[in-house]
């Protein structure tokens, strides 16, 4: 039986219709490939008056350019996005602080805070317009097995079975695709949980992303479209559980104190949730006929908000490698082709994982010499214009080895 002998076969199956998987499908939507996108959760339309999602992402310029190129940015803006123009970071144990200002590099803003479900829904709705893409939802991968010659057979939890030339795992940190392929991961837990909630403050957020580093972990206040802030409070599991269990008034007081009352009192608190934090990296991103993107390949500490941006760069890079192979008449699912993607992204991702791990350990250490060193480092970096500008341009996705879909138009 040939790979395309029935209507149940695809050139490409993407397991995971979250932000990263949907972006990959959209980036390949204009190709001649037959693509299936599997999403396990039923889709919900965005209601403008609905309560903001607890999970948000800091979207940089490279990711925004990708959304615009895929035709999804306009829908996100029509629902709700929140730009931020400044970022203020300070050390709770000393004098160190740094201020990133978009105007200092000639940019109107640093990025956007957007709910994950807004990003996902806009991408999925746009992707569904491509005839090449079939969205199977709800549909979740149960198991996968390599075919004797090339490709994979994918079994879904509802009993359906498909064959594909290329299987892409975009199914998160606990990726079933990665597990079925026998790809190991390295990494460690941080002994932290990130508590998330949407809160209202007495003073406006000033379109600023705020972050205070404390010995137990960073606390971020991220601006939302309706004037509230999304908080991400990384701390010990015991403290996170205690904060979750607190009455609202007690939690509001604890949060305001931890944030050094930078935005005044906490005047409103939404639902709270917490999830464990870890560093994780797949030992390989590819096999013949298989590739991993996003959290299936790497998980980073959220202190700089780079996780989803790395995953979206994975998606845009893999799409570019596949399209270039098709244009050159090469096998887009071969190991030789897929290794171009792995070489492109693996080193960059490892560098970011290492940097975030180093920051986490440096700011989580209470030894006096290290405390002095990091405070001096913050002050010196804040005063060193070229160094600070280079850091912010890299974080914004303005510099680096970027795929075509994420670059500025010429």
N, C-alpha and C positions, 0 to 999 in steps of 0.2 A: 504494500500500500504506500503510495507517495504521500508526502506531507500535506498536499493540498487537494487530496482526492475527495474530501467530503466538506460539507459546510461547517463542520465542527472543528476544522483545523485553522490555525492562524500562523502568520509569520512571526508575530510577537504577542506574548501575553505578559501583561504587567500585573503582578500581584500586589495590590494596595493602591486604592484610589484616593489617598490623602493628598496633601499639598504637592509632594515631590512626585508621586506616581502620576497624578493628573497633569502636572507640568510636562513630564516626559511624553505622555500621550498627546498633549496639545502640540508639542514641538515636532512630533512626527505625523501629525494629522494630515498634512498636505502631501505626504508621500504615497506611493503605491502599495505600501505594506498593509496587510490585513491585521488589525490590532484589536485585542480584547483587553479591557481594563476591568479588573476585579475589585469591587469595593464591598466590604462586608456589612457596613452599616447602611440602613435606609437613608435616602437623602431627604433633607428638610429644607424648604425654602426659607430664605432670610426675611424676617419681618423687621422693618426699620424701627419699630417700637419695642422690639424684644429686648430682654435683659442681655447685656454683653456676655459673651462666653468667658469662662474662667481662664481658658488657654489663649494667650495672645503671642504674637511674634514681632520682633523688631526687624522690619523689612528694610534692607539697604537698597542703594541705587541700582546695583546689578540685578537684584531680584525684581525690582520695579520695572526695569527695562524688559526683563523676560516676560512679566505679566502683560506689559503693553504690547510686546511683539506677538503674544498669543491671543490678543484681543480680549483679555479678561480684566484689565486695569480699570476700564470705564465702569464696569459693573461693581467692582469693589468700592470705587469712589461714590457711586450712587447709593450704596448701602451705608458703610461707615468705615472711614480710615481716619487716623489721627497723626498728623505730621509732628515731628519734634525737631526743633532748630538748635537746641543746646543740650549738652550733657554735663552734669556736675557730679564729680566723684570725690569722696573724701574718706579719710581713715578715722574711725571712731576712737582710736587709741593715741592719736598724735595730731600733728599740725599739717600733715600732707593733704593736698587737694589738687584737683586738676579740672579745668573748665574747657570743654570742646565747644566751639562756636562755629556754626556753618558759615557765617559771614567772613570768618578769617581765611577761608579757602575759596571764597567767591561762589559759594553755593547757597541756594535759598533755604535749604534744610538739610538735616543729617539723615533722616529716614522717616519711617512711618511705623506706628504701632497698629497692628491689624489683628482682629480675632482670627484664630486658625480656621474656624468654620466659614468665615467670610471668604478667605482665600480659597479654601477647598471648593466651596460651592460655585464661586465665580469661574474657577478653572474647569470644573466638571461641566458646568452648563455650556461653556465655550467649546470644550472638547467634544461634547455630544453633537455639535453641529458638523463635525467632520464625518463624511461617509466612511472613511477608512477605519474609524474607531467605533467599536461596539462596547458600550458600557453595560456590564453585567452587575446588577445591583438589586438586592443583596446577593453577593456571591463571595465565598471565601475558600481559599485553597486548603485542602485537607492533606494531600501528599503529592509528591512529584517524583518521577523516576526518569533517568536518561533512556532514550531510545537506542536501539542497537547501533545505528549508524550516526545519526545527528539529530539533535533536538531533544525535547522533553515531552513526556506525557503528564498532564496535570489532572488530578482528581479533585473535584470540588466537594465540599461538605454536603451538598444537596444531591450527590450521586452522579452529576454530569462529569464527563471526561473529555478532554481536548488534547490535541497534539500541537506543538509549536516549535518553530526553529529556534527561537530565542525566548527564554524565560527571564524576566527581570524581577528581582525582589525589591519592592518598595514598601515592604510590610512591617517596618518598624524595628525597634531594638530587639524584640523577641522573634525576629524574622523566621517564619516557617520555611521559606525558600532557602535561606542560609543553612538552617538545620538539616533540611532534606538533602542539600548538596554536600553535607559533611564538612562545611567550612567552620573552623574554630575561630574563637575570638580571644583577644587578650584585653586586660583591663582590671579595674577594681572598683569597688563601691567606695563612696566618699564618707560614709557614716553620717550623711546628711539627708534631710528631706527639704523639698521646696514647698512652702506653703503659699498658695495663691488665693487671691480674693480681689474683688473690686470695691474700692472705698471712695468715699467723698471726704474732701478736706476743707477746712475753713478758708484757706487761701487757694487761689487758682494755681494749676500746675505749670502755667507759664510756657506751655509747649516745650517742656524740658523733661528729659529723662534723668532721674536722680538715682544715685547709688551710694550707699554708705557701707563701708567694709567694717565688719565687727569680728572679733575673734571666733565667734561661732559660725560666721558666714555672712555673705553680702545681703543687703536689703535694698531692693529696687522699687522705685515708684515710677510707673510708666504712664504717660498721658493717654487718656481715652477721649473719644470724640465728643462725649456728653459732659465733659468737665471733670469726670471722676478719674481715678488712677487705678491701674492694675498693679497690684503688688506681687512681687516674687521674693519671699523671705526664706533664704537658705539657712538652715540651722540644724542643731542636733535632732535626731528622731524624738528624743524625750521631750525637748522643748517644743517641737512642732506639734506633738500630740497634746501637750498641755495647752498650747495656744488654740488648737482646734476645739478643745473642750471648754474654753473660757466663755463666760457670758459676754455678750457684745460690748457692754460698757467696760469690762476689764480688758478685753482684747483691744479696744480702741485706745485705752490709756497705755497699754504695753506697746502698741504699735507706734503711737506718737512719740513715746520716750525713746524707743529704738531708733526712730528716724530723726531724732534730735529736734523734733518740733519744727522742721524746716517749712512745712506748709500749714502750721497751726494745728488745731485739734482735728481729730478724726470724727466727722459728724455723721457718717453713714457707712454701714458695712453690709456687703452682700454675702452670699454663701461662701464658705471656706472649704478648701480641699488641700491635700498634700500628696506628694509623690517622691519616691526615693531618687537620689542622684548617684550617677556612676560615670566612669569613663570606660568606653568600650570601643574596640577597633577590630574589624574582621582581618584575619591573616591573609586573605585573598579577596579581591573584589570580583574576580571573574573565573569562570571555567568555560570549556567549550559549550556554546549555546546558553550561557547563563551569566548574569551580571547583577551586582548589588548596588543600590543607590540609597542616599539618605541615611536614616538611622539604622537600616539593615546593615550598612557598612561601617558606620561610626556614630558614636554618641559622645557629646561634649558637655562639659559643665555649662550651665546657662548664664554664667556671670557676665558674659559680654554679648549675649543674645545672638550668637553666630550659628547656632545649630541648623535652623531651617535654611539660612542663606547658603551654608555649605551643601546641604542636600539639593537645593535648587541649582547650584552650580554643577553638581553631579549630573542632574537630569539634562541640563543644557549641553554639557560636555558629551555625555553618552549619545544624545540625539545628533550632535554634530559629527561624531565619529561614525555613526550608522549612516547618516546621509552622505557623508564623503565616500564611504565604502560603496554605497549603492551607485553613486555618480561615477565611480571608477570601475564599476563592474566587478567588484570584489564581494566575497561572502561576508555579509554584515554580521553574521552570527559566529564566525570562526574565532578561534582563540587568538590568532594573530591580530585580527581587527579589535577584539575586545580588550586586548592588552594595551592598545593605544589609549583607551579610556582609563585603564588602571594606572598606567604610568603618568598620565596627565593629572589625575586627581589624588592619587594616594599620598604623594609627597606633600602636596598642599594641605590635605586634611590632617596628616600627621603633624605638620608644623603647627596648625591651629590647635589641635588637641594638646600638644606639648605646651604651647603658650598658655592656654587656659588652665591646664593643670598646674603650671608653675605659678600663675597668678593666685590660684586658689590656695596653694601651699604657702606662698609668701605672705598673703594677707591673713591667713589663718594661724600664723605662728606668733606667739606672744613673747618670744625671747627678746629682751631689750635691744641687742645689736641689730636683729632683723627688723624690729619695729622702727628703729631709727633709720635703717637703710631704706625701707619702703617709703617712709615719709619724706626723706630727702629725695628719693627717686621721683615721687609725685611732684614735688616742688620744682625740681630741676627740669623734668619733662614739661611741666606747665610753662616754664620760662623759656624753653628751647623751641622757638617757633618752627624751624624746619623739621625737627624730630616729631613734634606734635602733629604737624600737618601731614607728614608721611604716615603716621599711625592712623589718623582719622581717614585719610584717603583710602588706605587699604581696607579698613573696617567698613567703609561705605561702598566698597566694590567699584571704586573708580580706577584703581591700579591693579596690576597683576596679570597673570595669564588667563584672560577671560574668554569664554566661548562667544561666538558671534552674536548670539541672541541677547547677550547681556551687555554688549558694548554700546557706546554712544553712536548715534547715527552720524555719518560723515557729512 
